[in-house]
Amino acid sequence: MELDAIKQLTDAIREQTLHATQATTTTVSSVSAVAFKAPQFWQTNAKAWFIRLEASFNTHTPPITQDLTKFHHVIQLLDSFTARRVQAVKTRLR
């Protein structure tokens, strides 16, 4: 291969890599920008709240599927009274 042909090929590869990197960065930024919106905790009907929350996890873009991530969202959404009750149960289970 001639030196000019190698240079042209290298430049073309560099340009393609740059475009692919920019596209990936744009995609990741737009996915990261989507915030999860969860319903407020319903103390009077926790079972229905969990059903609604699970639907929110499934319809989020991208869907939230990791149990640990779901757990952290649940803990953040609990009111102080319910959080203390969960802490008491967790302490007894140790």
Secondary structure, 3 states (H helix, E strand, C coil): CCHHHHHHHHHHHHHHHHHHHHHHHHHHHHHHCCCCCCCCCCHHHHHHHHHHHHHHHHHCCCCCCCHHHHHHHHHHHCCHHHHHHHHHHHHHHC
